[in-house]
Amino acid sequence: MFRKLTVAFAVILLGVTAAAIASSYYGKAIAAAQSCPEFIKKRQTLMKKSGEEAKIGTAMIKGERPFDAAKVEEIYGAFANDAKQMPTLFPDCSKTGAKTTAAPAIWERMDDFKAAIAKFADDIKAAQGNTKDLDALKANFQTIGKNCSNCHQSFRIKTS
């Protein structure tokens, strides 16, 4: 009788342990899935900030705002921050949801995507500290803008 109770207790204990392990595992998986909108929001926030900064640089180029070398360096800093963070903000669980406009091509051609970001980063680095006047800003913004345009054409879903 004691032996049957011991075996029964062991089975119950193993069942509880297995349930706890499963709960822990699936709980982490669910938590990871729930955190994916955070990745989307983060990349959207970074893109919005860069877009705002790009408008300031464009206003300088158009003569709507005076050239300001210090502000240009801030703009490049925002772009460099994007380039640094973007490769880490596209886990598989962030392919959809939260109104993302990230195209499936990102995950299908991740190496190409990361190469595009690396080129963007290199061009920003080349521009940093080398934009002393409006002509240099025009040239550097044209190069950097091509990176943005090419990446958006290849790796972004167009919205109406």
C-alpha positions as semicolon CSV with decimal commas, in nm:
position;residue;x (nm);y (nm);z (nm)
1;M;0,000;0,000;0,000
2;F;0,281;0,241;0,092
3;R;0,453;0,157;-0,235
4;K;0,140;0,241;-0,436
5;L;0,110;0,577;-0,256
6;T;0,479;0,651;-0,323
7;V;0,440;0,571;-0,692
8;A;0,119;0,775;-0,709
9;F;0,290;1,068;-0,537
10;A;0,588;1,044;-0,775
11;V;0,355;1,049;-1,076
12;I;0,173;1,352;-0,938
13;L;0,504;1,527;-0,862
14;L;0,636;1,455;-1,211
15;G;0,311;1,581;-1,362
16;V;0,329;1,904;-1,162
17;T;0,695;1,950;-1,255
18;A;0,623;1,887;-1,623
19;A;0,334;2,132;-1,609
20;A;0,555;2,394;-1,446
21;I;0,824;2,348;-1,711
22;A;0,569;2,365;-1,991
23;S;0,408;2,671;-1,838
24;S;0,746;2,840;-1,807
25;Y;0,841;2,755;-2,165
26;Y;0,512;2,856;-2,321
27;G;0,485;3,159;-2,095
28;K;0,820;3,283;-2,229
29;A;0,710;3,215;-2,586
30;I;0,388;3,407;-2,528
31;A;0,580;3,692;-2,364
32;A;0,819;3,704;-2,660
33;A;0,529;3,714;-2,903
34;Q;0,364;3,991;-2,705
35;S;0,683;4,199;-2,709
36;C;0,702;4,201;-3,091
37;P;0,483;4,509;-3,131
38;E;0,750;4,686;-2,927
39;F;1,001;4,617;-3,205
40;I;0,762;4,758;-3,464
41;K;0,691;5,066;-3,254
42;K;1,062;5,123;-3,193
43;R;1,148;5,112;-3,563
44;Q;0,851;5,334;-3,649
45;T;0,963;5,586;-3,387
46;L;1,318;5,586;-3,523
47;M;1,196;5,631;-3,881
48;K;0,963;5,913;-3,777
49;K;1,249;6,091;-3,598
50;S;1,477;6,053;-3,902
51;G;1,201;6,181;-4,128
52;E;1,160;6,490;-3,910
53;E;1,536;6,547;-3,914
54;A;1,551;6,499;-4,292
55;K;1,286;6,771;-4,333
56;I;1,512;7,014;-4,146
57;G;1,808;6,930;-4,371
58;T;1,588;6,965;-4,678
59;A;1,465;7,304;-4,556
60;M;1,830;7,416;-4,531
61;I;1,897;7,293;-4,884
62;K;1,591;7,478;-5,017
63;G;1,695;7,799;-4,841
64;E;1,391;7,789;-4,614
65;R;1,616;7,764;-4,312
66;P;1,972;7,888;-4,265
67;F;2,255;7,636;-4,291
68;D;2,359;7,524;-3,942
69;A;2,655;7,286;-3,926
70;A;2,579;7,187;-3,565
71;K;2,218;7,099;-3,654
72;V;2,341;6,901;-3,955
73;E;2,558;6,693;-3,722
74;E;2,250;6,631;-3,503
75;I;2,063;6,515;-3,812
76;Y;2,346;6,280;-3,903
77;G;2,348;6,157;-3,543
78;A;1,978;6,064;-3,569
79;F;2,045;5,883;-3,896
80;A;2,345;5,700;-3,746
81;N;2,131;5,594;-3,450
82;D;1,877;5,446;-3,692
83;A;2,148;5,262;-3,882
84;K;2,287;5,120;-3,559
85;Q;1,954;4,996;-3,422
86;M;1,764;4,890;-3,734
87;P;1,935;4,552;-3,792
88;T;1,819;4,438;-3,447
89;L;1,456;4,545;-3,483
90;F;1,325;4,282;-3,725
91;P;1,271;3,954;-3,541
92;D;1,044;3,703;-3,718
93;C;0,760;3,780;-3,481
94;S;0,744;4,140;-3,606
95;K;0,654;4,064;-3,966
96;T;0,295;4,175;-3,915
97;G;0,087;4,378;-3,676
98;A;0,103;4,725;-3,529
99;K;0,049;4,880;-3,874
100;T;0,396;4,781;-3,989
101;T;0,500;4,868;-4,342
102;A;0,801;4,639;-4,333
103;A;0,797;4,430;-4,650
104;P;0,839;4,050;-4,645
105;A;1,155;4,106;-4,851
106;I;1,333;4,204;-4,529
107;W;1,306;3,851;-4,393
108;E;1,341;3,686;-4,732
109;R;1,662;3,879;-4,808
110;M;1,794;3,970;-4,464
111;D;2,156;3,983;-4,585
112;D;2,062;4,236;-4,854
113;F;1,864;4,436;-4,601
114;K;2,156;4,448;-4,359
115;A;2,393;4,540;-4,643
116;A;2,165;4,833;-4,735
117;I;2,171;4,953;-4,376
118;A;2,551;4,913;-4,363
119;K;2,588;5,127;-4,678
120;F;2,360;5,389;-4,522
121;A;2,576;5,384;-4,207
122;D;2,896;5,417;-4,409
123;D;2,762;5,714;-4,605
124;I;2,650;5,885;-4,284
125;K;2,990;5,830;-4,130
126;A;3,156;5,980;-4,437
127;A;2,929;6,285;-4,413
128;Q;2,978;6,339;-4,040
129;G;3,233;6,609;-3,978
130;N;3,259;6,674;-4,353
131;T;2,958;6,898;-4,401
132;K;3,100;7,244;-4,345
133;D;2,880;7,432;-4,591
134;L;2,557;7,417;-4,787
135;D;2,717;7,264;-5,098
136;A;2,855;6,974;-4,892
137;L;2,513;6,928;-4,729
138;K;2,349;6,909;-5,072
139;A;2,597;6,645;-5,192
140;N;2,582;6,439;-4,874
141;F;2,204;6,457;-4,847
142;Q;2,173;6,339;-5,205
143;T;2,389;6,033;-5,128
144;I;2,214;5,958;-4,800
145;G;1,873;6,019;-4,956
146;K;1,945;5,760;-5,227
147;N;2,010;5,506;-4,951
148;C;1,676;5,586;-4,790
149;S;1,490;5,573;-5,120
150;N;1,650;5,246;-5,233
151;C;1,581;5,078;-4,900
152;H;1,220;5,197;-4,890
153;Q;1,161;5,081;-5,247
154;S;1,299;4,734;-5,175
155;F;1,200;4,674;-4,815
156;R;0,889;4,879;-4,739
157;I;0,525;4,822;-4,827
158;K;0,380;5,128;-4,994
159;T;0,064;5,257;-4,831
160;S;-0,198;5,464;-5,004
